[in-house]
Amino acid sequence: MGRKQRLLVGAEHAWDGLRLRRRSRRPLRFFRIETYGGHGGPGGVVVRGRVLDNPPPSEAVAGEGVGAAVRRSLGQFVTVELPDVPLRVRIGDATVETSSDGDGYFRAELHPTQPLDTPWQRGTVELASAYRGVSEPATTAFAVRVPAPGARFGIVSDVDDTIIETGVQRVGEMLLQTFAGSELTRTAFPGAPELYRDLAGPDNPVFYVSSSPWNLHAFLHGFLRHRDFPLGPLLLRDLVGTREGRERKHDRIEEVLRLHPDLDFVLIGDSGERDPEIYADIVREHPGRVLAVYIREVRLDPGDGRVEQVTDAWSEDVPFVLAADSDAVRRHAASIGLL
């Protein structure tokens, strides 16, 4: 971690500590358990969520003004997180107890002994014991993606500038779209929803692994649903974490491969950030598990050499395709029998 990030993380922790000391003396008003769902297979089940004391964000409405969109977007980031909340998570015949961390997040790993329902298994998370005056269970349901026995492969996909036009390399454009848009107004790359539906078919699961913060989970889920992408787990990150973004994304993909040992995978990302390097590491670390890697070309300067540094040392056993658009991915995927 660089000095600048250490200072940022330290400042965040100091600010959080001050806020928590002040809030601990106040009664809770909007206690809620926000769940991000999860995924499960032969290697177990992972469920994530967050415990908060603020109202859930409002849903986007067609034709709403910029002001309403900005207020809703800011509300997703201005959260009152609750630490050390005792929780009980149930799915199938498995139960585990855990607690929220200093930022209100929780992660539970379970190992049911009975087969899970496909394509989605329902579970619940609830308050395990009284917390700051809240004694009712406050039970919240969640859904876990379970690949069908007939799944041929899984798809791991980035989100920003891979399926949704974000402009990550143009900071001003990215911030404007993030705060002034909604899941109803944001645009998918042409052909992307159809491509993903065809890759997924009736059985193949899609895992959306992104460096976007968990604060955008509801927005991204709404975008996938509104643009008719196949729904799947969204594996995001803390807004200001303590580890490098590359490690976070790499760890999420490692988790997917570990929980689904019977599946091979197709990896889809973009050239704007570090997807080529991260995917190259996954290919090297998991020989025989990756069928193809597709990278959407979105660089402002395609001649910067970053992608070429990866492809120069690429294994010939796994196709690496730098694609200009969804049609290029489709043509190659069809040529190797993925469609």
NUTOR-111353 format. One record per residue (C-alpha): residue number from 1; residue in three letters; y, z, x. Coordinates in steps of 0.25 Angstrom, whole numbers. Layout:
N
sevo n: NUM	res: ALA	yy: Y	zz: Z	xx: X
...
! end
This chain:
339
sevo n: 1	res: MET	yy: 0	zz: 0	xx: 0
sevo n: 2	res: GLY	yy: 14	zz: -4	xx: 5
sevo n: 3	res: ARG	yy: 25	zz: 6	xx: 7
sevo n: 4	res: LYS	yy: 33	zz: 0	xx: -4
sevo n: 5	res: GLN	yy: 21	zz: 2	xx: -14
sevo n: 6	res: ARG	yy: 18	zz: 16	xx: -9
sevo n: 7	res: LEU	yy: 33	zz: 19	xx: -12
sevo n: 8	res: LEU	yy: 32	zz: 13	xx: -26
sevo n: 9	res: VAL	yy: 19	zz: 20	xx: -29
sevo n: 10	res: GLY	yy: 24	zz: 33	xx: -24
sevo n: 11	res: ALA	yy: 37	zz: 32	xx: -32
sevo n: 12	res: GLU	yy: 29	zz: 29	xx: -44
sevo n: 13	res: HIS	yy: 20	zz: 41	xx: -42
sevo n: 14	res: ALA	yy: 32	zz: 50	xx: -40
sevo n: 15	res: TRP	yy: 39	zz: 45	xx: -53
sevo n: 16	res: ASP	yy: 25	zz: 46	xx: -61
sevo n: 17	res: GLY	yy: 24	zz: 60	xx: -56
sevo n: 18	res: LEU	yy: 38	zz: 64	xx: -61
sevo n: 19	res: ARG	yy: 36	zz: 57	xx: -74
sevo n: 20	res: LEU	yy: 22	zz: 64	xx: -76
sevo n: 21	res: ARG	yy: 28	zz: 78	xx: -74
sevo n: 22	res: ARG	yy: 39	zz: 75	xx: -84
sevo n: 23	res: ARG	yy: 30	zz: 69	xx: -94
sevo n: 24	res: SER	yy: 19	zz: 80	xx: -93
sevo n: 25	res: ARG	yy: 29	zz: 89	xx: -100
sevo n: 26	res: ARG	yy: 30	zz: 80	xx: -112
sevo n: 27	res: PRO	yy: 21	zz: 78	xx: -124
sevo n: 28	res: LEU	yy: 14	zz: 65	xx: -125
sevo n: 29	res: ARG	yy: 19	zz: 55	xx: -135
sevo n: 30	res: PHE	yy: 11	zz: 43	xx: -134
sevo n: 31	res: PHE	yy: -2	zz: 46	xx: -127
sevo n: 32	res: ARG	yy: -12	zz: 34	xx: -127
sevo n: 33	res: ILE	yy: -23	zz: 29	xx: -119
sevo n: 34	res: GLU	yy: -21	zz: 14	xx: -115
sevo n: 35	res: THR	yy: -34	zz: 7	xx: -112
sevo n: 36	res: TYR	yy: -35	zz: -6	xx: -103
sevo n: 37	res: GLY	yy: -49	zz: -8	xx: -107
sevo n: 38	res: GLY	yy: -59	zz: -12	xx: -96
sevo n: 39	res: HIS	yy: -72	zz: -19	xx: -92
sevo n: 40	res: GLY	yy: -86	zz: -16	xx: -90
sevo n: 41	res: GLY	yy: -100	zz: -21	xx: -86
sevo n: 42	res: PRO	yy: -112	zz: -17	xx: -78
sevo n: 43	res: GLY	yy: -103	zz: -10	xx: -68
sevo n: 44	res: GLY	yy: -97	zz: -1	xx: -78
sevo n: 45	res: VAL	yy: -84	zz: 0	xx: -86
sevo n: 46	res: VAL	yy: -70	zz: 2	xx: -82
sevo n: 47	res: VAL	yy: -59	zz: 6	xx: -92
sevo n: 48	res: ARG	yy: -44	zz: 8	xx: -89
sevo n: 49	res: GLY	yy: -32	zz: 13	xx: -96
sevo n: 50	res: ARG	yy: -20	zz: 22	xx: -96
sevo n: 51	res: VAL	yy: -15	zz: 34	xx: -103
sevo n: 52	res: LEU	yy: 0	zz: 34	xx: -107
sevo n: 53	res: ASP	yy: 10	zz: 41	xx: -116
sevo n: 54	res: ASN	yy: 18	zz: 29	xx: -121
sevo n: 55	res: PRO	yy: 16	zz: 20	xx: -133
sevo n: 56	res: PRO	yy: 8	zz: 7	xx: -131
sevo n: 57	res: PRO	yy: 16	zz: -5	xx: -129
sevo n: 58	res: SER	yy: 20	zz: -13	xx: -141
sevo n: 59	res: GLU	yy: 13	zz: -27	xx: -143
sevo n: 60	res: ALA	yy: 21	zz: -40	xx: -141
sevo n: 61	res: VAL	yy: 26	zz: -47	xx: -153
sevo n: 62	res: ALA	yy: 28	zz: -62	xx: -154
sevo n: 63	res: GLY	yy: 43	zz: -65	xx: -153
sevo n: 64	res: GLU	yy: 47	zz: -52	xx: -148
sevo n: 65	res: GLY	yy: 60	zz: -52	xx: -140
sevo n: 66	res: VAL	yy: 61	zz: -49	xx: -125
sevo n: 67	res: GLY	yy: 66	zz: -35	xx: -127
sevo n: 68	res: ALA	yy: 54	zz: -31	xx: -134
sevo n: 69	res: ALA	yy: 45	zz: -37	xx: -124
sevo n: 70	res: VAL	yy: 52	zz: -30	xx: -112
sevo n: 71	res: ARG	yy: 51	zz: -17	xx: -119
sevo n: 72	res: ARG	yy: 36	zz: -18	xx: -122
sevo n: 73	res: SER	yy: 34	zz: -23	xx: -107
sevo n: 74	res: LEU	yy: 42	zz: -11	xx: -101
sevo n: 75	res: GLY	yy: 35	zz: -2	xx: -111
sevo n: 76	res: GLN	yy: 22	zz: -6	xx: -104
sevo n: 77	res: PHE	yy: 27	zz: -1	xx: -91
sevo n: 78	res: VAL	yy: 34	zz: 12	xx: -95
sevo n: 79	res: THR	yy: 22	zz: 20	xx: -97
sevo n: 80	res: VAL	yy: 20	zz: 35	xx: -98
sevo n: 81	res: GLU	yy: 6	zz: 37	xx: -91
sevo n: 82	res: LEU	yy: -2	zz: 49	xx: -93
sevo n: 83	res: PRO	yy: -10	zz: 54	xx: -81
sevo n: 84	res: ASP	yy: -23	zz: 63	xx: -80
sevo n: 85	res: VAL	yy: -27	zz: 60	xx: -95
sevo n: 86	res: PRO	yy: -42	zz: 64	xx: -97
sevo n: 87	res: LEU	yy: -49	zz: 52	xx: -103
sevo n: 88	res: ARG	yy: -63	zz: 48	xx: -109
sevo n: 89	res: VAL	yy: -67	zz: 34	xx: -108
sevo n: 90	res: ARG	yy: -79	zz: 29	xx: -116
sevo n: 91	res: ILE	yy: -86	zz: 16	xx: -117
sevo n: 92	res: GLY	yy: -100	zz: 13	xx: -122
sevo n: 93	res: ASP	yy: -109	zz: 25	xx: -118
sevo n: 94	res: ALA	yy: -100	zz: 29	xx: -106
sevo n: 95	res: THR	yy: -89	zz: 39	xx: -105
sevo n: 96	res: VAL	yy: -80	zz: 43	xx: -94
sevo n: 97	res: GLU	yy: -68	zz: 53	xx: -92
sevo n: 98	res: THR	yy: -56	zz: 49	xx: -84
sevo n: 99	res: SER	yy: -41	zz: 52	xx: -83
sevo n: 100	res: SER	yy: -29	zz: 44	xx: -82
sevo n: 101	res: ASP	yy: -22	zz: 43	xx: -68
sevo n: 102	res: GLY	yy: -8	zz: 46	xx: -64
sevo n: 103	res: ASP	yy: -3	zz: 33	xx: -70
sevo n: 104	res: GLY	yy: -11	zz: 35	xx: -83
sevo n: 105	res: TYR	yy: -22	zz: 25	xx: -80
sevo n: 106	res: PHE	yy: -37	zz: 28	xx: -81
sevo n: 107	res: ARG	yy: -49	zz: 20	xx: -77
sevo n: 108	res: ALA	yy: -63	zz: 24	xx: -82
sevo n: 109	res: GLU	yy: -76	zz: 18	xx: -77
sevo n: 110	res: LEU	yy: -88	zz: 19	xx: -86
sevo n: 111	res: HIS	yy: -103	zz: 16	xx: -85
sevo n: 112	res: PRO	yy: -109	zz: 14	xx: -99
sevo n: 113	res: THR	yy: -125	zz: 14	xx: -99
sevo n: 114	res: GLN	yy: -125	zz: 5	xx: -112
sevo n: 115	res: PRO	yy: -121	zz: -10	xx: -112
sevo n: 116	res: LEU	yy: -107	zz: -12	xx: -116
sevo n: 117	res: ASP	yy: -103	zz: -21	xx: -127
sevo n: 118	res: THR	yy: -98	zz: -35	xx: -123
sevo n: 119	res: PRO	yy: -87	zz: -41	xx: -122
sevo n: 120	res: TRP	yy: -80	zz: -28	xx: -125
sevo n: 121	res: GLN	yy: -84	zz: -14	xx: -125
sevo n: 122	res: ARG	yy: -75	zz: -3	xx: -132
sevo n: 123	res: GLY	yy: -73	zz: 10	xx: -127
sevo n: 124	res: THR	yy: -63	zz: 22	xx: -128
sevo n: 125	res: VAL	yy: -54	zz: 31	xx: -119
sevo n: 126	res: GLU	yy: -49	zz: 44	xx: -124
sevo n: 127	res: LEU	yy: -42	zz: 57	xx: -120
sevo n: 128	res: ALA	yy: -53	zz: 66	xx: -114
sevo n: 129	res: SER	yy: -46	zz: 79	xx: -116
sevo n: 130	res: ALA	yy: -32	zz: 84	xx: -120
sevo n: 131	res: TYR	yy: -20	zz: 78	xx: -112
sevo n: 132	res: ARG	yy: -6	zz: 84	xx: -114
sevo n: 133	res: GLY	yy: -7	zz: 87	xx: -128
sevo n: 134	res: VAL	yy: -15	zz: 75	xx: -132
sevo n: 135	res: SER	yy: -29	zz: 80	xx: -137
sevo n: 136	res: GLU	yy: -34	zz: 68	xx: -146
sevo n: 137	res: PRO	yy: -43	zz: 58	xx: -139
sevo n: 138	res: ALA	yy: -33	zz: 46	xx: -140
sevo n: 139	res: THR	yy: -45	zz: 37	xx: -139
sevo n: 140	res: THR	yy: -42	zz: 23	xx: -135
sevo n: 141	res: ALA	yy: -52	zz: 11	xx: -136
sevo n: 142	res: PHE	yy: -53	zz: 1	xx: -125
sevo n: 143	res: ALA	yy: -62	zz: -12	xx: -123
sevo n: 144	res: VAL	yy: -70	zz: -15	xx: -110
sevo n: 145	res: ARG	yy: -74	zz: -30	xx: -107
sevo n: 146	res: VAL	yy: -89	zz: -31	xx: -105
sevo n: 147	res: PRO	yy: -94	zz: -45	xx: -100
sevo n: 148	res: ALA	yy: -105	zz: -51	xx: -108
sevo n: 149	res: PRO	yy: -119	zz: -53	xx: -102
sevo n: 150	res: GLY	yy: -117	zz: -68	xx: -103
sevo n: 151	res: ALA	yy: -104	zz: -67	xx: -95
sevo n: 152	res: ARG	yy: -105	zz: -78	xx: -83
sevo n: 153	res: PHE	yy: -93	zz: -72	xx: -75
sevo n: 154	res: GLY	yy: -80	zz: -64	xx: -76
sevo n: 155	res: ILE	yy: -66	zz: -68	xx: -74
sevo n: 156	res: VAL	yy: -56	zz: -60	xx: -66
sevo n: 157	res: SER	yy: -42	zz: -65	xx: -68
sevo n: 158	res: ASP	yy: -28	zz: -61	xx: -64
sevo n: 159	res: VAL	yy: -17	zz: -61	xx: -75
sevo n: 160	res: ASP	yy: -3	zz: -63	xx: -70
sevo n: 161	res: ASP	yy: -1	zz: -77	xx: -66
sevo n: 162	res: THR	yy: -16	zz: -80	xx: -68
sevo n: 163	res: ILE	yy: -16	zz: -80	xx: -83
sevo n: 164	res: ILE	yy: -2	zz: -76	xx: -87
sevo n: 165	res: GLU	yy: 10	zz: -82	xx: -81
sevo n: 166	res: THR	yy: 17	zz: -71	xx: -75
sevo n: 167	res: GLY	yy: 25	zz: -76	xx: -63
sevo n: 168	res: VAL	yy: 21	zz: -64	xx: -53
sevo n: 169	res: GLN	yy: 27	zz: -71	xx: -42
sevo n: 170	res: ARG	yy: 41	zz: -72	xx: -49
sevo n: 171	res: VAL	yy: 44	zz: -57	xx: -51
sevo n: 172	res: GLY	yy: 56	zz: -59	xx: -61
sevo n: 173	res: GLU	yy: 47	zz: -69	xx: -69
sevo n: 174	res: MET	yy: 36	zz: -59	xx: -69
sevo n: 175	res: LEU	yy: 44	zz: -47	xx: -74
sevo n: 176	res: LEU	yy: 51	zz: -55	xx: -85
sevo n: 177	res: GLN	yy: 38	zz: -60	xx: -90
sevo n: 178	res: THR	yy: 32	zz: -46	xx: -89
sevo n: 179	res: PHE	yy: 43	zz: -39	xx: -96
sevo n: 180	res: ALA	yy: 48	zz: -49	xx: -106
sevo n: 181	res: GLY	yy: 35	zz: -56	xx: -111
sevo n: 182	res: SER	yy: 23	zz: -51	xx: -119
sevo n: 183	res: GLU	yy: 9	zz: -55	xx: -120
sevo n: 184	res: LEU	yy: 13	zz: -65	xx: -131
sevo n: 185	res: THR	yy: 23	zz: -72	xx: -122
sevo n: 186	res: ARG	yy: 17	zz: -72	xx: -109
sevo n: 187	res: THR	yy: 10	zz: -86	xx: -105
sevo n: 188	res: ALA	yy: -4	zz: -88	xx: -100
sevo n: 189	res: PHE	yy: -6	zz: -99	xx: -90
sevo n: 190	res: PRO	yy: -10	zz: -112	xx: -97
sevo n: 191	res: GLY	yy: -25	zz: -113	xx: -99
sevo n: 192	res: ALA	yy: -28	zz: -99	xx: -94
sevo n: 193	res: PRO	yy: -32	zz: -93	xx: -108
sevo n: 194	res: GLU	yy: -42	zz: -105	xx: -110
sevo n: 195	res: LEU	yy: -47	zz: -104	xx: -96
sevo n: 196	res: TYR	yy: -50	zz: -89	xx: -97
sevo n: 197	res: ARG	yy: -57	zz: -91	xx: -110
sevo n: 198	res: ASP	yy: -66	zz: -102	xx: -105
sevo n: 199	res: LEU	yy: -69	zz: -94	xx: -92
sevo n: 200	res: ALA	yy: -72	zz: -81	xx: -100
sevo n: 201	res: GLY	yy: -80	zz: -88	xx: -111
sevo n: 202	res: PRO	yy: -87	zz: -79	xx: -121
sevo n: 203	res: ASP	yy: -93	zz: -69	xx: -110
sevo n: 204	res: ASN	yy: -85	zz: -69	xx: -97
sevo n: 205	res: PRO	yy: -76	zz: -58	xx: -95
sevo n: 206	res: VAL	yy: -61	zz: -59	xx: -90
sevo n: 207	res: PHE	yy: -55	zz: -48	xx: -81
sevo n: 208	res: TYR	yy: -40	zz: -48	xx: -80
sevo n: 209	res: VAL	yy: -36	zz: -42	xx: -66
sevo n: 210	res: SER	yy: -21	zz: -41	xx: -64
sevo n: 211	res: SER	yy: -11	zz: -34	xx: -55
sevo n: 212	res: SER	yy: -3	zz: -32	xx: -68
sevo n: 213	res: PRO	yy: -1	zz: -17	xx: -72
sevo n: 214	res: TRP	yy: -8	zz: -10	xx: -83
sevo n: 215	res: ASN	yy: 5	zz: -9	xx: -90
sevo n: 216	res: LEU	yy: 3	zz: -24	xx: -94
sevo n: 217	res: HIS	yy: -11	zz: -22	xx: -99
sevo n: 218	res: ALA	yy: -7	zz: -23	xx: -114
sevo n: 219	res: PHE	yy: 1	zz: -35	xx: -111
sevo n: 220	res: LEU	yy: -9	zz: -43	xx: -103
sevo n: 221	res: HIS	yy: -20	zz: -40	xx: -114
sevo n: 222	res: GLY	yy: -11	zz: -45	xx: -124
sevo n: 223	res: PHE	yy: -8	zz: -57	xx: -116
sevo n: 224	res: LEU	yy: -23	zz: -60	xx: -114
sevo n: 225	res: ARG	yy: -25	zz: -59	xx: -129
sevo n: 226	res: HIS	yy: -13	zz: -67	xx: -134
sevo n: 227	res: ARG	yy: -16	zz: -78	xx: -124
sevo n: 228	res: ASP	yy: -31	zz: -78	xx: -127
sevo n: 229	res: PHE	yy: -37	zz: -75	xx: -114
sevo n: 230	res: PRO	yy: -51	zz: -68	xx: -114
sevo n: 231	res: LEU	yy: -48	zz: -53	xx: -114
sevo n: 232	res: GLY	yy: -53	zz: -45	xx: -103
sevo n: 233	res: PRO	yy: -50	zz: -32	xx: -95
sevo n: 234	res: LEU	yy: -36	zz: -32	xx: -89
sevo n: 235	res: LEU	yy: -37	zz: -25	xx: -75
sevo n: 236	res: LEU	yy: -23	zz: -22	xx: -71
sevo n: 237	res: ARG	yy: -16	zz: -12	xx: -61
sevo n: 238	res: ASP	yy: -6	zz: 0	xx: -61
sevo n: 239	res: LEU	yy: 8	zz: -4	xx: -61
sevo n: 240	res: VAL	yy: 11	zz: 3	xx: -48
sevo n: 241	res: GLY	yy: -2	zz: 7	xx: -41
sevo n: 242	res: THR	yy: -7	zz: 13	xx: -28
sevo n: 243	res: ARG	yy: -15	zz: 1	xx: -23
sevo n: 244	res: GLU	yy: -12	zz: -13	xx: -19
sevo n: 245	res: GLY	yy: -12	zz: -23	xx: -31
sevo n: 246	res: ARG	yy: -23	zz: -31	xx: -23
sevo n: 247	res: GLU	yy: -32	zz: -19	xx: -23
sevo n: 248	res: ARG	yy: -30	zz: -16	xx: -37
sevo n: 249	res: LYS	yy: -34	zz: -30	xx: -42
sevo n: 250	res: HIS	yy: -45	zz: -31	xx: -32
sevo n: 251	res: ASP	yy: -51	zz: -18	xx: -37
sevo n: 252	res: ARG	yy: -50	zz: -23	xx: -52
sevo n: 253	res: ILE	yy: -58	zz: -35	xx: -49
sevo n: 254	res: GLU	yy: -68	zz: -27	xx: -41
sevo n: 255	res: GLU	yy: -70	zz: -18	xx: -53
sevo n: 256	res: VAL	yy: -73	zz: -30	xx: -62
sevo n: 257	res: LEU	yy: -83	zz: -35	xx: -52
sevo n: 258	res: ARG	yy: -89	zz: -22	xx: -51
sevo n: 259	res: LEU	yy: -91	zz: -19	xx: -66
sevo n: 260	res: HIS	yy: -96	zz: -33	xx: -69
sevo n: 261	res: PRO	yy: -106	zz: -35	xx: -57
sevo n: 262	res: ASP	yy: -114	zz: -46	xx: -65
sevo n: 263	res: LEU	yy: -102	zz: -55	xx: -67
sevo n: 264	res: ASP	yy: -96	zz: -66	xx: -57
sevo n: 265	res: PHE	yy: -81	zz: -68	xx: -58
sevo n: 266	res: VAL	yy: -70	zz: -78	xx: -58
sevo n: 267	res: LEU	yy: -57	zz: -74	xx: -52
sevo n: 268	res: ILE	yy: -44	zz: -79	xx: -58
sevo n: 269	res: GLY	yy: -30	zz: -76	xx: -52
sevo n: 270	res: ASP	yy: -17	zz: -82	xx: -46
sevo n: 271	res: SER	yy: -11	zz: -85	xx: -33
sevo n: 272	res: GLY	yy: 2	zz: -77	xx: -36
sevo n: 273	res: GLU	yy: -3	zz: -64	xx: -30
sevo n: 274	res: ARG	yy: -16	zz: -59	xx: -23
sevo n: 275	res: ASP	yy: -27	zz: -65	xx: -32
sevo n: 276	res: PRO	yy: -33	zz: -74	xx: -22
sevo n: 277	res: GLU	yy: -34	zz: -63	xx: -12
sevo n: 278	res: ILE	yy: -40	zz: -53	xx: -21
sevo n: 279	res: TYR	yy: -50	zz: -63	xx: -27
sevo n: 280	res: ALA	yy: -54	zz: -67	xx: -13
sevo n: 281	res: ASP	yy: -57	zz: -53	xx: -10
sevo n: 282	res: ILE	yy: -66	zz: -52	xx: -23
sevo n: 283	res: VAL	yy: -73	zz: -65	xx: -19
sevo n: 284	res: ARG	yy: -76	zz: -59	xx: -5
sevo n: 285	res: GLU	yy: -80	zz: -45	xx: -10
sevo n: 286	res: HIS	yy: -89	zz: -50	xx: -21
sevo n: 287	res: PRO	yy: -97	zz: -63	xx: -16
sevo n: 288	res: GLY	yy: -103	zz: -70	xx: -28
sevo n: 289	res: ARG	yy: -95	zz: -64	xx: -39
sevo n: 290	res: VAL	yy: -84	zz: -73	xx: -40
sevo n: 291	res: LEU	yy: -86	zz: -87	xx: -45
sevo n: 292	res: ALA	yy: -72	zz: -93	xx: -43
sevo n: 293	res: VAL	yy: -57	zz: -89	xx: -40
sevo n: 294	res: TYR	yy: -46	zz: -96	xx: -48
sevo n: 295	res: ILE	yy: -31	zz: -93	xx: -43
sevo n: 296	res: ARG	yy: -20	zz: -99	xx: -51
sevo n: 297	res: GLU	yy: -9	zz: -104	xx: -42
sevo n: 298	res: VAL	yy: 4	zz: -97	xx: -46
sevo n: 299	res: ARG	yy: 11	zz: -96	xx: -32
sevo n: 300	res: LEU	yy: 26	zz: -99	xx: -31
sevo n: 301	res: ASP	yy: 22	zz: -104	xx: -17
sevo n: 302	res: PRO	yy: 8	zz: -110	xx: -17
sevo n: 303	res: GLY	yy: 9	zz: -113	xx: -2
sevo n: 304	res: ASP	yy: 10	zz: -98	xx: 2
sevo n: 305	res: GLY	yy: -4	zz: -98	xx: 7
sevo n: 306	res: ARG	yy: -9	zz: -85	xx: 0
sevo n: 307	res: VAL	yy: -20	zz: -92	xx: -8
sevo n: 308	res: GLU	yy: -24	zz: -101	xx: 4
sevo n: 309	res: GLN	yy: -27	zz: -89	xx: 12
sevo n: 310	res: VAL	yy: -37	zz: -84	xx: 2
sevo n: 311	res: THR	yy: -43	zz: -98	xx: 0
sevo n: 312	res: ASP	yy: -45	zz: -101	xx: 15
sevo n: 313	res: ALA	yy: -55	zz: -90	xx: 16
sevo n: 314	res: TRP	yy: -61	zz: -92	xx: 3
sevo n: 315	res: SER	yy: -76	zz: -92	xx: 0
sevo n: 316	res: GLU	yy: -81	zz: -106	xx: -4
sevo n: 317	res: ASP	yy: -91	zz: -99	xx: -13
sevo n: 318	res: VAL	yy: -81	zz: -95	xx: -23
sevo n: 319	res: PRO	yy: -71	zz: -106	xx: -29
sevo n: 320	res: PHE	yy: -56	zz: -102	xx: -27
sevo n: 321	res: VAL	yy: -47	zz: -111	xx: -35
sevo n: 322	res: LEU	yy: -32	zz: -111	xx: -34
sevo n: 323	res: ALA	yy: -28	zz: -116	xx: -48
sevo n: 324	res: ALA	yy: -15	zz: -122	xx: -53
sevo n: 325	res: ASP	yy: -19	zz: -119	xx: -68
sevo n: 326	res: SER	yy: -29	zz: -115	xx: -77
sevo n: 327	res: ASP	yy: -35	zz: -129	xx: -78
sevo n: 328	res: ALA	yy: -38	zz: -129	xx: -63
sevo n: 329	res: VAL	yy: -46	zz: -116	xx: -65
sevo n: 330	res: ARG	yy: -53	zz: -122	xx: -77
sevo n: 331	res: ARG	yy: -57	zz: -134	xx: -70
sevo n: 332	res: HIS	yy: -63	zz: -127	xx: -58
sevo n: 333	res: ALA	yy: -70	zz: -116	xx: -67
sevo n: 334	res: ALA	yy: -77	zz: -127	xx: -75
sevo n: 335	res: SER	yy: -81	zz: -134	xx: -62
sevo n: 336	res: ILE	yy: -89	zz: -122	xx: -58
sevo n: 337	res: GLY	yy: -95	zz: -118	xx: -71
sevo n: 338	res: LEU	yy: -86	zz: -107	xx: -75
sevo n: 339	res: LEU	yy: -82	zz: -113	xx: -88
! end
